[in-house]
Amino acid sequence: MPKLGKKLQEAMKQYDPSVLYEPSEALAMVKKIASAKFDETVEVAFRLGVDPRHADQQLRGAVVLPHGTGKTKTVLVFAKGDKAKEAEVAGADFVGAEDMVEKIQGGWMGFDVAIATPDMMGLVGKLGRVLGPRGLMPNPKTGTVTFEVGPAVSDAKGGKITYRTDKVGIIHAPIGKASFEVEKLVENFKTLADTLVRIKPATAKGQYMKAITVSSTMGPGVKINPSKI
């Protein structure tokens, strides 16, 4: 078992790691014990009762958090003509087509979100090996392959996050910053939790919400009672 640092040990003395807290209590605790010199990101991990080996239990999607994540995202849009102009008006940081593909093939990765109109996917598909492993490939399931590029850009800039179950059925996602008010963190948390409950696979057996943990970037995990979701 790895040795815990002094700061982490001190943080864990401020709460009981064995207790399952209410969401508001857990998030208030995360704020309290966040002691880094920067504004730490608050993250949540949901361990779900799903089997990702089955395609219908692989959860993936996107949700717009009511209070954003506290991070301004750099958005790239693959589009032409009127849709390119729409993306620019909506605030996209980079807009292009073949020129952007060549730039990325040359090693440039100066963006956080990539959006594409459906007619551009034949071109963007060339970047699958580059964007795919980084989670940046435009995908209809996350709303990043669409002709509604204006709203897509606004959502990405305004707090939209993507989620996806990993190999063991856990979803990790940011829900704000340690500087956020507890109420805002709770509302962001509930928005994501409600979304996951709503998309529960019909074939999932047993308890769905098995465990929930919230933490800050440098802090320990605080457990939330799944029965409260």
C-alpha positions as CSV (number, residue, x, y, z in Angstrom):
1,M,0.0,0.0,0.0
2,P,1.5,3.4,-1.0
3,K,2.4,5.8,1.8
4,L,0.2,8.8,2.1
5,G,1.7,12.3,2.2
6,K,1.4,14.4,5.3
7,K,-1.1,16.8,3.8
8,L,-3.3,13.9,2.7
9,Q,-3.1,12.3,6.2
10,E,-4.0,15.7,7.8
11,A,-7.0,16.1,5.4
12,M,-8.3,12.6,6.3
13,K,-8.3,13.4,10.0
14,Q,-11.0,16.0,9.3
15,Y,-13.7,13.5,8.4
16,D,-14.6,9.8,8.8
17,P,-13.6,7.9,5.6
18,S,-16.0,5.0,6.6
19,V,-19.1,7.3,6.7
20,L,-21.5,7.7,3.8
21,Y,-22.4,11.4,3.7
22,E,-25.3,13.3,2.2
23,P,-24.2,15.0,-1.1
24,S,-24.2,18.5,0.5
25,E,-22.2,17.3,3.5
26,A,-19.6,15.5,1.3
27,L,-19.1,18.4,-1.0
28,A,-18.8,20.9,1.9
29,M,-16.1,18.6,3.3
30,V,-14.3,18.5,0.0
31,K,-14.2,22.3,-0.1
32,K,-13.0,22.4,3.5
33,I,-10.0,20.1,3.0
34,A,-8.9,21.4,-0.4
35,S,-5.6,23.0,0.6
36,A,-3.6,23.4,-2.6
37,K,-2.3,26.8,-3.7
38,F,-4.5,26.6,-6.8
39,D,-8.2,26.3,-7.3
40,E,-8.6,22.5,-7.3
41,T,-11.1,20.8,-9.5
42,V,-13.9,18.9,-7.7
43,E,-14.5,15.5,-9.3
44,V,-17.0,12.7,-8.8
45,A,-16.7,9.0,-9.4
46,F,-19.8,6.8,-9.8
47,R,-19.3,3.0,-9.6
48,L,-22.3,1.6,-11.4
49,G,-23.8,-1.8,-11.5
50,V,-23.3,-2.3,-15.2
51,D,-21.2,-4.7,-17.2
52,P,-19.3,-2.7,-19.9
53,R,-18.5,-5.9,-21.7
54,H,-22.1,-5.6,-23.1
55,A,-22.6,-2.9,-25.6
56,D,-26.0,-1.9,-24.2
57,Q,-24.4,-1.3,-20.8
58,Q,-21.6,1.0,-22.0
59,L,-22.9,4.4,-21.0
60,R,-21.6,7.4,-22.9
61,G,-23.1,10.9,-23.4
62,A,-22.9,14.5,-22.4
63,V,-24.7,16.9,-20.0
64,V,-24.6,20.6,-19.5
65,L,-23.9,21.5,-15.8
66,P,-26.0,24.4,-14.6
67,H,-23.0,26.2,-13.1
68,G,-20.3,25.0,-15.5
69,T,-17.0,23.5,-14.5
70,G,-15.0,26.6,-13.8
71,K,-12.8,26.0,-16.8
72,T,-13.1,27.9,-20.1
73,K,-12.7,25.4,-22.9
74,T,-11.0,26.0,-26.2
75,V,-13.4,24.8,-29.0
76,L,-12.4,23.7,-32.5
77,V,-15.2,23.3,-35.2
78,F,-14.8,21.5,-38.4
79,A,-17.2,23.2,-40.8
80,K,-17.5,25.1,-44.1
81,G,-19.7,27.9,-45.5
82,D,-22.6,29.2,-43.4
83,K,-21.9,26.6,-40.6
84,A,-18.4,27.9,-40.3
85,K,-19.7,31.4,-39.9
86,E,-22.3,30.2,-37.3
87,A,-19.5,28.6,-35.3
88,E,-17.5,31.8,-35.3
89,V,-20.4,33.9,-34.2
90,A,-21.1,31.4,-31.4
91,G,-17.6,31.9,-30.1
92,A,-15.6,29.0,-31.5
93,D,-11.8,29.5,-31.0
94,F,-10.8,27.7,-34.2
95,V,-12.9,27.0,-37.3
96,G,-11.8,25.2,-40.5
97,A,-11.7,22.1,-42.6
98,E,-8.7,20.6,-44.5
99,D,-6.4,23.3,-43.0
100,M,-7.3,22.2,-39.5
101,V,-6.9,18.5,-40.3
102,E,-3.4,19.2,-41.7
103,K,-2.5,21.3,-38.6
104,I,-3.5,18.4,-36.3
105,Q,-1.6,15.9,-38.4
106,G,1.4,18.1,-37.9
107,G,1.2,17.8,-34.2
108,W,-1.0,20.7,-33.1
109,M,-3.5,20.0,-30.3
110,G,-4.4,23.4,-29.0
111,F,-8.1,22.7,-28.2
112,D,-10.2,21.0,-25.5
113,V,-13.3,20.1,-27.6
114,A,-13.8,19.3,-31.3
115,I,-17.1,19.7,-33.0
116,A,-17.9,18.7,-36.6
117,T,-20.9,19.0,-39.0
118,P,-21.9,15.5,-40.3
119,D,-20.7,16.3,-43.8
120,M,-17.2,16.8,-42.4
121,M,-16.8,13.4,-40.8
122,G,-15.3,11.8,-43.8
123,L,-12.5,14.3,-43.6
124,V,-12.3,14.3,-39.8
125,G,-12.2,10.5,-39.8
126,K,-8.6,10.7,-40.9
127,L,-7.8,11.9,-37.4
128,G,-9.3,9.0,-35.6
129,R,-6.0,7.5,-34.4
130,V,-4.9,10.9,-33.1
131,L,-8.2,12.3,-31.5
132,G,-9.7,8.9,-30.5
133,P,-7.3,8.0,-27.7
134,R,-7.5,11.5,-26.3
135,G,-11.3,11.5,-26.2
136,L,-11.5,14.4,-28.7
137,M,-13.0,12.6,-31.6
138,P,-16.4,14.2,-32.5
139,N,-19.2,11.8,-31.7
140,P,-23.0,12.0,-32.2
141,K,-23.6,10.5,-28.7
142,T,-21.9,13.5,-27.1
143,G,-23.6,16.0,-29.4
144,T,-20.3,17.0,-31.1
145,V,-21.4,15.8,-34.5
146,T,-24.2,18.1,-35.5
147,F,-25.4,20.7,-37.9
148,E,-26.5,22.8,-34.9
149,V,-23.0,24.1,-34.4
150,G,-24.0,27.3,-32.7
151,P,-25.7,25.7,-29.7
152,A,-23.0,23.0,-29.6
153,V,-20.3,25.7,-29.3
154,S,-22.3,27.6,-26.6
155,D,-22.8,24.4,-24.6
156,A,-19.2,23.5,-24.8
157,K,-18.2,27.0,-23.6
158,G,-20.9,27.0,-21.0
159,G,-20.2,23.9,-19.0
160,K,-20.9,20.8,-21.0
161,I,-19.1,17.7,-19.9
162,T,-18.9,14.3,-21.4
163,Y,-19.0,11.0,-19.5
164,R,-18.2,7.4,-20.3
165,T,-18.0,4.2,-18.3
166,D,-14.5,2.7,-18.1
167,K,-13.7,-1.0,-18.2
168,V,-15.0,-1.7,-14.7
169,G,-18.1,0.4,-14.9
170,I,-16.9,3.6,-13.3
171,I,-17.7,7.1,-14.5
172,H,-15.3,10.0,-13.6
173,A,-16.3,13.6,-14.2
174,P,-15.5,17.1,-13.1
175,I,-18.4,19.0,-11.4
176,G,-16.8,22.4,-10.6
177,K,-14.0,24.0,-8.6
178,A,-13.2,24.1,-4.9
179,S,-14.0,27.9,-5.0
180,F,-17.6,27.2,-6.0
181,E,-20.3,27.6,-3.4
182,V,-21.5,24.3,-2.0
183,E,-25.0,24.9,-3.4
184,K,-23.6,25.2,-6.9
185,L,-21.5,22.0,-6.5
186,V,-24.6,20.2,-5.3
187,E,-26.7,21.3,-8.2
188,N,-24.0,20.3,-10.7
189,F,-23.6,16.9,-8.9
190,K,-27.4,16.3,-8.9
191,T,-27.6,17.2,-12.6
192,L,-25.1,14.5,-13.5
193,A,-26.5,11.9,-11.1
194,D,-30.0,12.4,-12.3
195,T,-28.8,12.0,-15.9
196,L,-27.1,8.7,-15.0
197,V,-30.2,7.4,-13.2
198,R,-32.3,8.3,-16.2
199,I,-30.2,6.4,-18.7
200,K,-29.9,3.2,-16.6
201,P,-29.7,0.3,-19.0
202,A,-32.8,-2.0,-18.8
203,T,-30.5,-5.0,-18.7
204,A,-28.5,-3.8,-15.7
205,K,-29.0,-6.2,-12.8
206,G,-28.9,-5.6,-9.0
207,Q,-28.0,-2.3,-7.4
208,Y,-27.3,0.4,-10.0
209,M,-25.6,3.1,-7.9
210,K,-23.0,1.0,-6.0
211,A,-20.7,3.7,-4.8
212,I,-20.1,7.5,-5.2
213,T,-17.0,9.4,-4.2
214,V,-16.2,13.1,-4.5
215,S,-12.8,14.6,-4.1
216,S,-10.7,17.6,-5.1
217,T,-7.6,17.4,-7.3
218,M,-5.2,17.0,-4.4
219,G,-7.6,15.8,-1.7
220,P,-8.9,12.4,-0.4
221,G,-12.2,10.9,-1.5
222,V,-15.3,11.5,0.5
223,K,-18.1,8.9,0.1
224,I,-21.7,9.8,-0.7
225,N,-24.6,7.6,0.3
226,P,-25.9,6.0,-3.0
227,S,-29.3,5.5,-1.5
228,K,-29.7,9.3,-1.4
229,I,-29.6,9.5,-5.2
